[in-house]
Every structure is written in C-alpha cells, then in structure tokens.
Amino acid sequence: MNSKTSPIALFIALVIFIPFLAGAQESKWDGPSVDFSHGQLQVSPNGRYLQFEDGTPFFYLGDTAWELFHRLDKEEAKKYLENRREKGFTVIQAVALAELDGLNTPNPYGETPLKGNDPTEPNEAYWEHVDYIVNEAEEKGLFIGLLPTWGDKVDPQWGVGPEIFNPENAYEYGQWIGRRYKDHPNIIWIIGGDRLCGGDNFPVWDAMAKGIKSVDPNHLMTFHPQGGTKSSTCFHDADWLDFNMLQSGHSDKFISNYKLVHDDYELLPVKPCMDGEPCYEDHPVSWDPKNGWFDAEDVRRAAYWALFAGAHGHTYGCHPIWQMLHKGQEPISAARHTWDEVLDLPGAWDMTHIRNLVLSRPYYSRIPDQSLIESGQGNYANHVAATRGDGYAMVYLPANRKVKVNPEKLRADSLVGWWFNPRTGKSEKIGEFPANEPKQFNTPVDGVDWVLILDDAERNFPEPGKD
C-alpha cells in the first residue's frame, strides 16, 4: 500500500475486505463433489430425502448461478465450477434462457439461444456452450439444476422478456431440451423461474414439464416459484413434481422460512421439500442498501432453520454471483462487487460445514422435533430449531443463549454432547451425562450461532462433521 495512504483509508479497506477473505483458510473438498457411479437420483423410500440408486444419501447443496450460461465464457465457467467443487456444493442452479435479456443480448461468443426468439428454433451455437458447461460440471461431480427458461418469457410482469411461450410451444421446447440432456447423469430439472405457478402461467409450466418428462422420465424435477410462494400451491399432486421448492426471498433479515418448510413437510402425499432461494449473501436487505446487507450469519441461519424444519437440502446464493456481474455491466439491485470478487465469502464456506454435519449422522431418520426444547425456544430472530434422528439430536441456536433440552425421545441411557461451530466446522466436546432428565446448555461465549449435538453414547458416532 502507498506510504501516503491515510489511517482512515487503511481502516476502511480492512473493514471491507477482511470478512471477504475469512474463508480463504478453509479446507477444500477432496475430489469430485458427487460420485455419479452410485446411479440415478431418486426420492428415498420414506419420501423425505433424495438418494442415489444404490441407496447412498444425496444432500442437495445448491448454489445460485442463474446467468452462468449467458454471461460466463469457458474459462470463467471453469473457474466458477472449480470454486464450487472445492466447497462441496452439489447442485448449480442455472437458466438456459436467462433473465437479463437472455434472448437478445448474446453470450460471450456472440450467440443467442433461439432463432427469431422462437422456442421451436434453437440456435445450435449457443447450446454448444451450454453443453460445454454441463460437461465441465459433470467432470467436477456437480449436478446442474437446469431451468429451461426464466419466468419473464412466460409472464413478463418485470424483466425484459419478451413473452414467447404458450402451452403448445412450451411442450415442444420441453421435449427438445429434454432430449438434449436426458443422457447426462448430472441434470435436475427446475421448471419455473421466479414466477407464480397459477393462473395463466399454470398451463404453460405444466406443458413444459410434461414435455420434458415425456422424453426424460429419469431425471428428478421441481419448480422454482416467486418470492414468498411455494411449488406445492399448484403442483404438489403433479406426477412430474418429484420434490417441492419454495422461495423465502430477500425482503427481511429474519424471514421464518422454517414455517414455510413445515407447511410443505406436512403435506400428503409426502414429498421432499426445500428452500431453493433464501436471502443471498452480499444482497441489500429488501433490495435497499439503506437497510444493510445480508451476510454469512443470515445465510447460515436460513439454512439451519430450513434443514432442521425438515428440508432435504438447501440452496445458497450470492448477489453478484447469480447475475455473474462483470465490470462495466449494469448491476442489478445495487450489487457492489463483481462475481469473481465474492467467490470466497464466508457464507459459501459455511455451506460446506452444513453438508459435513448432516452427513455425519444417520441420514434418512432425521425429522424435525421442536418438542426436544423444553425452554429457551426463542422467537423471530432467535428461533431455536431442533431435529433428531436415529441416536442423535441437533439444536440450532442463532444467538448466544440458554436452552433446556429434553432428550427423552432419544431413548438412550447416556448422552455425549458437542458444540458444533457452524462458522468453522469444528466441534467442542461437552462431555457425557445421563439422558433421563432435561438438561440446560449455555452456548460458548465466543461466536454468534452454534449447533448443540446430543448423541446416544452407545452409538460411538464420530465427531460431528467428520466421517
């Protein structure tokens, strides 16, 4: 730094950039993020989770990369995908017909996706670039959560559009894109794109989904809805909808997404559910910088709230990354950094710790259970979330506080307690104690949020977050 730099300028620089570098020392994921040799994805027998064909658990850990195909060239795409592989993300959510004037503004190679904006006339040169990224993702063990189109091509309430779909050409386009990617092992279909599912939109989305499923019945499919809404509102009983997705969105720091997840969890027939778009890291709260910015604490809280309420997986997002913002491009909703400047924000690394934690205990038996908390449950910003499975319980505390837990449902003689640090992925052993009466726990004094782990001592589970 220049010797003439003022102390005030130095202080500002440190305040801005030190949090961004906090994840730099994290350990990287070893090898491909997902092993496709386990077979196709399917819904688990209990209807709550996703698994591979051979029964291996699959944890849907998504990242939001809506503009990936539209704005990144090959080298940039490889850089982005490698960064997400090393963090253990398992699904990259991206849009074929992108939101930001995706029909008329060319990709980095000067290509647009359709001839004359006709969904039945694809431009092969554009789709070859999509193919390249899908193949690169496969090599790194990453699923592509592939949206055939963003919602403004169906319902142009906001966004550039134009509206190009009707039920007839949506079905035909669905068949075309379904045939193109049906043989790739790393595809999860996501119909929709930040729009309501009902009204005039319903027949278009339904036709597109049925078009894909008519030629590709083997890949799982869901629907990405508008903020504050859920796929289950319109499509819970649809044969093509394999799991539900909701969008809790960006309107408040403390959106109770656990309530939305709970509502879907209780539906019949049982289907897996998840929050596919919670608050994004480095996004202005309620789209206005005057309200502050969502940070790592916010995205962690949304993730643990949703998962402990019964979600099978979760999606992370970062504001400059979903739009793949480059220097010189117009930022959407006051984005203040380029996509490559925020790849290593702390919240992205924190998602790795979540994956490690939930996979370190029996997976398919995990259910939400607030009755574990006898006192100290909190409310609004301090909501304490509890879940349990075969021989263990987990309690997420979003702030330093006391909680009294009744472990009776674990049916154990004695328990081993741990404090799991969701910011580092490391655990501190509390000790062993009887399981026949409620016990109060006080969070460690350092840090903000913690996860309390209670294990049946006889099970000899590994340290939380470890294999």
C-alpha positions in Angstrom: 0.0 0.0 0.0 1.2 3.5 -0.8 3.1 5.0 2.2 0.8 8.1 1.9 -2.3 6.1 2.5 -4.2 7.6 5.4 -5.0 5.6 8.5 -8.7 6.1 7.8 -8.4 4.7 4.3 -6.5 1.7 5.7 -9.2 1.1 8.3 -11.9 1.2 5.7 -10.1 -1.2 3.4 -9.6 -3.7 6.3 -13.3 -3.5 7.3 -14.4 -4.2 3.8 -12.1 -6.9 2.7 -11.1 -8.9 5.8 -14.6 -10.5 6.0 -14.3 -11.5 2.4 -11.1 -13.3 3.0 -12.3 -15.2 6.0 -13.0 -18.3 4.1 -9.6 -18.4 2.4 -8.1 -20.7 5.1 -10.9 -23.3 4.9 -10.0 -26.8 3.8 -11.1 -27.7 0.3 -13.3 -30.6 -0.8 -11.3 -33.6 -1.9 -12.1 -34.9 -5.4 -15.4 -34.7 -7.3 -18.2 -33.3 -5.2 -20.6 -36.1 -6.2 -19.8 -39.6 -7.3 -22.2 -40.4 -10.2 -21.3 -44.1 -10.1 -23.9 -44.5 -7.4 -26.6 -44.3 -10.1 -29.6 -42.1 -10.8 -31.1 -39.8 -8.3 -34.4 -40.8 -6.8 -36.6 -40.0 -3.9 -35.9 -42.0 -0.7 -38.4 -44.7 0.3 -39.8 -42.6 3.1 -40.5 -39.7 0.7 -38.4 -37.2 2.7 -35.0 -37.2 1.1 -33.1 -37.7 -2.2 -30.7 -40.7 -2.7 -28.8 -42.4 -5.4 -30.0 -45.6 -7.0 -27.8 -47.7 -4.7 -29.2 -46.1 -1.6 -26.3 -43.6 -1.0 -27.7 -40.3 0.5 -27.6 -37.2 -1.7 -27.5 -33.9 0.0 -28.8 -31.1 -2.3 -26.4 -28.3 -1.6 -27.2 -25.7 -4.3 -25.6 -22.5 -5.5 -27.5 -19.9 -7.4 -25.8 -19.2 -10.8 -28.8 -18.0 -12.9 -26.7 -16.2 -15.5 -23.9 -18.9 -15.8 -24.7 -20.0 -19.4 -25.4 -16.5 -20.6 -22.6 -14.3 -19.1 -19.5 -16.5 -18.5 -17.1 -17.7 -21.1 -15.5 -21.1 -21.0 -12.5 -20.2 -18.8 -14.7 -18.2 -16.4 -17.2 -21.0 -16.1 -14.4 -23.5 -15.3 -13.1 -21.1 -12.6 -16.5 -20.8 -11.1 -17.3 -24.5 -11.2 -14.0 -25.4 -9.7 -14.5 -23.0 -6.8 -17.9 -24.5 -6.1 -16.5 -28.1 -6.3 -13.8 -27.2 -3.7 -16.5 -26.0 -1.3 -18.6 -29.2 -1.7 -21.6 -27.8 -3.4 -23.6 -30.5 -5.2 -26.0 -28.6 -7.4 -25.5 -25.5 -9.6 -28.8 -23.8 -10.4 -28.6 -22.1 -13.8 -31.0 -20.9 -16.5 -30.9 -21.8 -20.2 -33.0 -18.8 -21.4 -31.6 -16.3 -18.9 -33.3 -13.5 -17.1 -31.0 -10.5 -18.1 -32.2 -10.0 -21.6 -31.2 -13.6 -22.3 -32.9 -13.8 -25.6 -31.4 -10.8 -27.3 -28.1 -10.0 -25.5 -25.6 -12.5 -26.8 -23.4 -14.8 -24.7 -19.6 -14.1 -24.6 -19.3 -15.7 -28.1 -21.9 -13.6 -29.7 -24.7 -16.2 -29.8 -28.3 -16.0 -28.7 -30.3 -19.1 -27.8 -33.2 -19.0 -30.3 -33.6 -18.0 -33.9 -36.1 -15.2 -34.1 -36.9 -15.8 -30.4 -38.9 -18.9 -31.5 -38.7 -21.6 -28.8 -39.0 -24.3 -31.5 -36.0 -22.9 -33.4 -32.9 -23.3 -31.1 -29.5 -21.8 -32.2 -27.1 -24.7 -32.1 -24.0 -22.5 -31.5 -25.5 -21.1 -28.2 -26.4 -24.5 -26.9 -23.0 -25.9 -27.6 -21.7 -23.5 -24.9 -24.4 -24.8 -22.5 -23.3 -28.3 -23.4 -19.7 -27.4 -22.5 -20.6 -26.1 -19.1 -22.8 -29.1 -18.3 -20.0 -31.4 -19.2 -17.5 -29.4 -17.1 -19.8 -29.7 -14.2 -20.1 -33.4 -14.6 -16.3 -33.8 -14.5 -16.3 -32.0 -11.2 -19.1 -34.0 -9.7 -21.7 -31.2 -9.9 -25.3 -31.5 -10.8 -26.8 -28.7 -12.9 -30.2 -27.6 -11.6 -31.3 -26.7 -15.1 -34.1 -24.1 -15.6 -35.3 -24.3 -19.2 -36.3 -20.6 -19.1 -36.6 -17.7 -16.7 -40.2 -16.7 -15.8 -40.3 -13.4 -17.8 -40.5 -15.5 -21.1 -43.8 -16.8 -19.7 -45.1 -13.9 -17.5 -43.3 -10.6 -18.2 -44.5 -8.8 -15.1 -41.0 -7.5 -14.6 -37.8 -8.2 -16.6 -37.0 -7.8 -20.2 -38.9 -10.8 -21.6 -40.4 -10.9 -24.2 -43.2 -13.4 -23.6 -42.6 -16.2 -26.1 -44.3 -19.3 -24.6 -47.7 -20.8 -24.8 -48.8 -24.3 -23.8 -48.2 -25.7 -27.3 -44.6 -24.4 -27.9 -43.7 -24.9 -24.2 -44.4 -28.6 -24.6 -42.4 -28.8 -27.9 -39.5 -26.9 -26.3 -39.6 -29.1 -23.3 -39.3 -32.2 -25.5 -36.4 -30.6 -27.4 -34.4 -29.7 -24.3 -35.3 -32.9 -22.6 -33.9 -35.0 -25.4 -30.7 -32.9 -25.5 -29.8 -33.5 -21.8 -31.6 -36.8 -21.0 -28.4 -38.8 -21.2 -26.3 -36.6 -18.9 -26.1 -38.0 -15.4 -25.9 -34.6 -13.7 -29.2 -33.0 -14.6 -32.0 -31.9 -12.2 -34.9 -30.2 -13.9 -36.2 -27.0 -12.4 -39.4 -25.6 -14.1 -40.4 -22.0 -13.4 -38.1 -19.1 -12.7 -39.3 -16.6 -10.1 -42.9 -16.5 -11.2 -46.3 -17.6 -9.8 -47.3 -21.1 -10.8 -51.1 -20.5 -11.1 -53.4 -18.5 -13.3 -52.5 -18.2 -16.9 -49.0 -19.4 -16.1 -50.2 -22.9 -15.0 -50.9 -24.4 -18.4 -47.5 -23.2 -19.8 -45.4 -24.5 -16.9 -47.4 -27.8 -16.8 -46.9 -28.3 -20.5 -43.2 -27.6 -20.4 -42.7 -30.0 -17.5 -44.7 -32.7 -19.3 -42.8 -32.2 -22.5 -39.5 -32.8 -20.7 -40.8 -35.8 -18.8 -42.3 -37.4 -21.9 -38.7 -37.9 -23.2 -36.7 -37.9 -20.0 -38.6 -39.7 -17.2 -35.4 -40.5 -15.3 -34.2 -37.1 -14.0 -35.8 -35.5 -11.0 -37.9 -32.3 -11.4 -39.1 -29.5 -9.2 -40.4 -25.9 -9.7 -38.8 -22.6 -8.7 -41.5 -20.2 -7.6 -41.9 -16.4 -7.0 -40.7 -14.9 -3.7 -42.8 -15.9 -0.7 -44.5 -18.7 -2.6 -44.2 -22.5 -3.0 -44.4 -25.0 -5.8 -46.8 -27.1 -3.7 -49.5 -24.4 -4.2 -50.1 -25.5 -7.8 -48.1 -28.7 -8.4 -47.9 -30.8 -5.3 -50.0 -33.5 -6.8 -48.5 -33.3 -10.3 -46.9 -36.6 -11.4 -43.9 -34.7 -12.7 -43.0 -32.8 -9.5 -40.6 -35.1 -7.6 -39.8 -32.6 -4.8 -41.2 -29.2 -3.6 -39.3 -26.0 -3.7 -40.1 -22.7 -2.0 -38.6 -19.2 -2.2 -38.3 -17.4 1.1 -36.6 -14.5 -0.6 -34.9 -11.3 0.3 -37.4 -9.0 1.9 -36.3 -9.3 5.5 -33.4 -10.4 7.6 -35.4 -12.8 9.7 -37.9 -14.5 7.3 -39.4 -17.5 9.0 -38.6 -20.0 6.3 -38.9 -22.8 8.8 -42.7 -22.2 8.8 -42.9 -22.4 5.0 -40.8 -25.7 5.1 -43.0 -27.1 7.9 -46.2 -26.5 5.8 -44.7 -28.4 2.9 -43.4 -31.1 5.2 -46.9 -31.8 6.5 -48.5 -32.2 3.1 -49.8 -35.5 1.7 -48.7 -37.3 -0.3 -45.3 -36.9 1.3 -42.6 -35.3 -1.0 -39.2 -33.9 -0.2 -39.1 -30.1 0.3 -36.6 -27.3 0.4 -35.9 -23.6 0.3 -34.5 -23.0 -3.2 -34.0 -19.2 -2.8 -33.4 -17.8 0.6 -31.6 -14.5 1.3 -28.4 -14.0 -0.8 -25.1 -13.1 0.8 -24.0 -9.6 -0.1 -27.6 -8.7 -1.2 -29.2 -5.5 0.2 -31.9 -6.3 2.7 -35.3 -5.7 1.0 -33.3 -4.6 -2.1 -32.3 -1.3 -0.5 -28.7 -0.7 0.8 -30.1 1.6 3.5 -31.4 -1.5 5.2 -28.0 -3.1 5.3 -26.7 -6.2 3.6 -27.3 -9.9 4.2 -24.1 -11.6 5.4 -22.8 -15.0 6.4 -24.8 -15.1 9.6 -28.0 -14.5 7.7 -27.4 -17.3 5.1 -26.4 -19.7 7.8 -29.5 -19.0 9.9 -31.7 -19.5 6.9 -30.0 -22.8 6.0 -30.2 -24.4 9.5 -33.8 -23.1 10.1 -34.9 -24.8 6.8 -33.0 -28.1 7.3 -34.0 -28.6 10.9 -37.6 -27.9 9.9 -37.4 -30.9 7.6 -35.9 -29.7 4.3 -34.0 -32.4 2.4 -31.4 -29.8 1.1 -30.8 -26.1 0.7 -29.6 -23.5 -1.8 -27.1 -20.8 -1.1 -26.9 -17.6 -3.1 -24.6 -14.6 -3.5 -25.9 -11.5 -5.1 -23.1 -10.7 -7.6 -22.8 -14.3 -8.5 -26.3 -15.1 -9.5 -26.1 -12.3 -12.0 -22.4 -13.1 -12.9 -21.7 -9.4 -12.8 -18.6 -8.1 -14.7 -17.0 -4.7 -14.5 -18.8 -2.4 -16.9 -22.2 -4.2 -16.7 -25.2 -2.6 -15.0 -25.6 -4.0 -11.5 -28.9 -5.4 -10.5 -30.3 -4.3 -7.2 -27.3 -2.3 -6.2 -24.8 -5.1 -6.4 -21.4 -3.7 -5.2 -18.9 -6.3 -6.4 -18.1 -8.4 -9.5 -18.9 -12.2 -9.4 -15.2 -13.2 -9.1 -14.6 -10.9 -6.2 -17.1 -12.7 -3.9 -16.4 -16.4 -4.7 -14.9 -17.0 -1.3 -17.3 -15.1 1.0 -17.6 -16.8 4.5 -21.2 -17.9 3.9 -20.2 -20.1 0.9 -17.7 -22.0 3.1 -20.2 -22.3 5.8 -22.4 -24.4 3.5 -19.6 -27.0 3.3 -19.8 -27.4 7.1 -23.6 -27.9 6.9 -23.1 -30.7 4.4 -20.4 -32.4 6.5 -22.6 -32.1 9.6 -25.8 -33.6 8.3 -24.0 -36.5 6.6 -22.1 -37.4 9.7 -25.2 -38.8 11.4 -27.8 -41.4 10.2 -29.4 -39.5 7.3 -32.9 -40.9 6.4 -34.2 -41.0 10.0 -33.8 -37.2 10.6 -37.1 -35.5 11.4 -38.0 -32.0 12.8 -38.9 -32.1 16.5 -39.4 -28.9 18.4 -40.6 -30.9 21.4 -36.9 -31.5 22.2 -36.7 -27.9 23.5 -38.2 -27.6 27.0 -37.4 -23.9 27.4 -35.5 -21.2 25.6 -37.0 -21.8 22.2 -36.9 -18.1 21.3 -38.9 -16.4 18.6 -38.4 -14.3 15.4 -34.7 -13.7 15.1 -33.8 -16.0 17.9 -35.9 -19.0 16.9 -34.2 -22.2 18.1 -34.6 -25.1 15.7 -34.4 -28.8 16.7 -34.2 -32.0 14.7 -33.4 -35.6 15.7 -32.6 -38.9 14.0 -31.6 -42.4 14.9 -29.5 -42.0 18.1 -28.9 -38.2 17.9 -30.4 -34.8 18.2 -29.3 -31.4 16.8 -30.4 -28.0 18.1 -29.5 -24.8 16.2 -29.2 -21.6 18.3 -28.9 -18.5 16.2 -27.6 -16.4 19.1 -25.7 -16.8 22.4 -28.4 -18.1 24.8 -29.5 -20.8 27.2 -31.6 -23.8 26.1 -33.1 -26.7 28.1 -33.4 -29.9 26.1 -35.4 -32.9 27.0 -33.6 -35.9 25.4 -36.3 -38.5 26.3 -37.2 -39.3 22.7 -33.6 -40.5 22.0 -34.2 -43.4 24.4 -30.6 -43.5 25.5 -29.1 -44.3 28.8 -26.4 -41.7 28.5 -25.5 -38.9 26.0 -22.4 -37.4 24.6 -22.8 -33.6 24.0 -21.0 -31.4 21.5 -20.9 -27.8 20.4 -20.6 -27.6 16.6 -19.3 -24.3 15.3 -21.1 -23.6 12.1 -18.5 -20.9 11.1 -15.5 -23.3 11.3 -17.0 -26.8 11.0 -15.2 -27.8 14.2 -16.6 -29.3 17.4 -16.0 -29.0 21.1 -16.9 -32.0 23.3 -19.1 -31.0 26.2 -18.9 -34.4 28.0 -21.1 -37.4 28.8 -24.1 -37.2 31.1 -27.3 -39.2 31.9 -30.2 -39.0 29.5 -33.1 -39.5 31.9 -33.9 -35.8 32.6 -33.9 -32.4 30.9 -30.6 -30.6 30.9 -29.7 -26.9 30.3 -27.0 -25.8 28.0 -25.3 -22.5 27.6 -23.7 -21.6 24.3 -19.9 -20.9 24.3 -19.2 -17.2 24.8 -17.4 -16.7 21.5 -19.2 -16.5 18.2 -22.8 -15.9 17.3 -24.6 -19.1 16.4 -24.0 -22.7 17.5 -25.3 -26.2 17.0 -25.8 -28.4 20.0 -25.3 -32.1 19.2 -26.6 -34.9 21.6 -25.5 -38.4 20.7 -26.5 -41.7 22.2 -23.2 -42.7 23.9 -23.6 -46.3 22.9 -23.6 -45.4 19.2 -20.0 -44.2 19.2 -20.6 -41.6 16.5 -17.7 -39.7 15.1 -17.1 -36.1 15.9 -19.9 -34.0 14.3 -18.9 -33.1 10.8 -16.4 -35.9 10.4 -16.8 -39.3 8.6 
